[in-house]
Amino acid sequence: MSRLVTGAGGMLGRHIVRHCGNEYVVALDRRDLDISDADAVDGAIAHHRPRVVINCAAWMATDAAEEDPGPAWRVNATGTRNLARACRRNGAILLHLSSDYVFSGLSRTPYPEDAPTDPINTYGRTKAAAERAVLDTLPDTGYVVRSAWLYGVGGRNFVDTMIGLERTRESVRVVNDQTGQPTWADDLAGLLTRLAGAAEAGTAPPGVYHGTSGGEVSWHGLAQEVFRLLGADPSRVLPVTSGEFGLPAARPGYSALGHGRWDQAGIAPLRHWRSALHAAFPLLQEAHAQKGRTRESIRN
C-alpha cells in the first residue's frame, strides 16, 4: 500500500481517500487508530508499510482546548510526534495537516511559509508543537501543510451552518474582524495527493507548504456570499465583533497564508476561494438537504 490516511473518518480524510482511490489507500479513522497511543501507531505503520502517511487526525475543538488542554496536547502534539517517529523507523514520508492558528494574526499581509509561528491560543500552540515534531524528526521526509477555514461534504463546517441558518432565521450575526481563506476540502484533498506523489518522486522539497484557497475574506463576507448563492438577501447577515461572542479562545484577526513554495514542488496552488465555493455549492446544498431528509426519516 502506498498511502495510509489517519483521521480518515473526518471531512478532509474522506475527501482524501476518494482522491487516492481505494486500491491505493489504507483509511484509518479514530476507532481504528488512536495516534496518541505510541505502540498502536508503531504497530499500524509497521504492519501496513505505507510509502506515504497523510495525517488528518486532530483535536480541533478550539474553545474546549482552552478550557481543558490535555486532550488537544495528547492528540495534536504527542500523536503527531508518535507518527513522525514511526515514519522515521519505517522509512515512510509524512504529510501532516496543520493550521493557520499557529500565527498570531497581527500581520496585514499573507504569512509566508517561513514566517515565525506565534500562536495565541492553546489549540494553536498544540499545532505549532506538532509542526516542530514533524520537521525535527523528519528533516528529509516530513511535510507540513497548513490549511484553514475548511468546508466540504460530510462534516460540520461554517458553510453548511450558514445554509441551515438562512432557512431558519430572519437574520444571523457573524464576525467581521477575522479574515482568512475559506478552503474547499475536495480542492485541498487533490492538492495533498499531488504533493504525496511529488514527495514520492523526490520532486517536492520537504518542509512547510500552505494549502489554502487564494484571496481572502472575513467570516461575515463569506456568510454573505453563501446567502447570495442561496438567492437570499446578504444584508440579513449582520456584522459583529469577536468580542461580542465572548468565546474562551482568542482567534487570529488576520490569518491569510501565502503560497510561494508550490513553485518549488512543481504544483499549482489552489484557486480563488470564491471560484471554489461556487463550484462546490451544488454539492453542499444537496448534502445539507440529504441530512435534513435523514433526520426527518429518523423522526418518522
N, C-alpha and C positions, 0 to 999 in steps of 0.2 A: 504494500500500500504506500502511495507516495504522499498522502495528506492525512493528517489527523486534526480534527477540529474539536477543541474543548468549548464548553458552553454552547454546544450545538443546538440546544433546545430554545435558546433565546432568538430574538428577532433577527439580529445580524447573522448569528450562527446558521439559522435555517436558510437565509439567502445565500450564504457562502456554500453550504452543502449542495444547493441546487446548481450553483455555478461550477462547482468541481465535478459534478456527476457522481452518482452513487458508486460506480465501479472504481473510482479513484480515491475515495474518502472513507475514513472511519469517523463517525459522528458520535461524540460522547457528550451527553448532557450532564447536569448536576447529579442526577441519580446514578449515572454510570461512573463518574469520576469526580471526587472532591479534591480539587487541586491543592487545598491546604493540608492534605494528607500526603506527606513526602513518600511514604512506602507505596501508596496506591499509585502515585504519579510515576515512580520508578518502574513499577510493575507494568503499567499501561504502555509506557514508551518502549520498554524492553520487549514486551510481547508483540506489539504491532509494528515496531521498527519503521516508523514513518520517515520519509525524507524531509518533510516539512510539517511542523506543528503550527497551527494558527490558533492563538489563544483568545477566545471571546468570553471566557469565564471571568466574571467580575461582580463585585458588590457595588451596586450603583445607587443605592438609596442615600442620597447626599445628606438630607436632614437627619436621617436615622444614624448615619455615621458620626455626625456631630454630637449627638446625644449619647451614643454608645459606640466608641471607636473600634472595639475589639473585633467584631466580625469583618469589618472593612479591611483592617490590617491583616487578618488571617488570610482572607481570600486574595485581595489585591496585591499585597506586598509579599507575604510568605508564600502564597500559592504560586505567584509568578516566579519567585526565586526557585521553588521546587521544580517547576517546569524547565527553567533555564539550566539548572544543574543536571536534570535528567537528559536534556537535549545534548549537553556537552559530553556526558558519559556515552551517549549512543550515537553521536555524530549527526544529529539532526539540526536542521535550520529552525529557528523560532521566529515567527511573526506575532508580535504582541500588540494588542489594541490598547491604546492609551487615550488621553482626553485633553481637551482644551483647558480643563480645570487645573492643569499643572502651572498655569500662568496667573498672575495677579489681576490682570485686566486693566492695568494702568496705562498701557500703550494706547496710541491712537492710530497706529498703522499695523498691518498684519504681522504677527510674530513669525520670524524666520525659524527654520528648523533648529538652528544652533543658538537660539535665544536662551538665556539662563532661566531655569524654572524658578517660580516663586509663588507657590500655591497659598491661597488664603483660607482654605477650609480643610477639614480632616480628610474628606474624600480625595481632594487634590493632592494632599501630602502622601496618601497611600499610593496613588497612581504615579507620583514622581519617584517614590521608593521602588516601585515595580520597574519603572524605566531604567533606573540605575542597576537593578539586579540583572536585567537583560543585557545591557551594554557592557557591564563589567564582567559578567560571566561568559558572554559570547561575543567578544570583540570582532570576530571574523564572520560569525554566522547568526548574529542577532539583529532583528529589525523591529523598530518601534514605529507604529503608525498611529498618530494622533487623529482622532475624529471628534465630532461634536454634533449636537442637536439632531440626532438620528431619528428618522421616521421610516415606517415601512409597514408591511403586512405581517400580522402575527404577533404583535406586541404592543404594550401601552406606549403611546407617544403623543406629543403635542398636537400634531396634525389631526390624528384620529379624535383626540379630545375636542378640538375645535369643531370638527364635523358634527359631533354629537351635541355640543352646546348650541350651535347655530339653530338646531331644530327644537331645542327645549327652553331656550332663554331669550328674552327680549333683547338683552344686551349682555356683553361679557367684559370683564375687566382684565387687561393684560399689560404686563410691564413694558415700558418703552425706554428703560435705561439700561438694558442689556443687549449688546449687539454681537452677533455671531454668524454662523454659516449653516443653515438647515441642509442636511445631507440625506439623500435617499439611500436607505440601506442596500438596495439592489445595486446602485451605482458603486458604492463602497465595496460590496462583495466582489464585483467584477474587477475592480482595481486591485484588491488583495490577491485574487487568484492570478492576475497578471504579474504582480510582484513576486508571488511564490514561484512562478515559472522562471522569472528572470533571476531570482536568487539561486534556484537550482542550476541554471545555466551559467552562473557566475558573472552575469552582466549587470547586476544591480549591487552597488556598494552597500555594505551593511550600515546600520545607523538609523537615524530618525527621518521619517517622512510624514507629511501632513495629508491625511485623507479626508478633506472636506470639500464641499462644493465651492465654486467661485462666487465672487460677490460677497455682500454682507447685508444684514437686515436686523432690525430689532424683533423681539418676540411679538410686539404689537403689530409691526409691519407684516410679519408672517401670518398672523391671525387674520389681518385684513385681506391678504391675498387668498387665504382659504375661503373666506366669506365671498370674495369676488367669484371664485371658481364655482361656488355653490349657487351663484346667481342672487346672493343676498347683499344687503346694503353694508359696506365695510364701516360706515360710521357707527354701526351698532357695537363695534369693538372700541371700548373706552380705554384711553391710556392712563396708566397709574405708575407710581414709582415702586421699586423693590421694597423700600422701607414700609410701604403701606401694607404689605403682606406679613411682615414680621417673622420670616422663616428663620429657623435656628442657624443655618449655614449661610455665610456670605457667598455671593456669586460674583464672578468677574464681570465688570461692567463692559469690557470690550475683549473679545476672545477670537477675533478673526485670525486665521492662520495663513501664512504664505506657503507657496507650493514650488519653491525654486529647485528642490532636489530631484524632481521627477525626470528632468532632462538627463541627469547622470545615469538613470536607470533605463533610459530609452522608452519611457512610458508617459503618455499624456495625462495631465491632471484631470480632475473631474470637471464637468460642465458647470455652468452658472446655476445657482440654486433655483432660480425661477423656472428655467427650462426643465430642470429635473422634476420639480413639483408638478408642473403642467403635464409632463409625460406620465408621472406616477398616479395622478389624481383619479382617473377612472378605476384603477385597481384598488386604491384606498377607499373610494366610495363603496365599491362592491364588497370589499372586506368588512367595512363597517355595517353595511346592510345585512350581510350574512350573519354577523354577530347578533344583530337585532332579531333576525329570524330564528336563530338558535335559542336565544333567551325566551322568545315567545313560545317556541315549541316545548321548552322545558316547563314553563308555567302551565301550559295546557296539558 
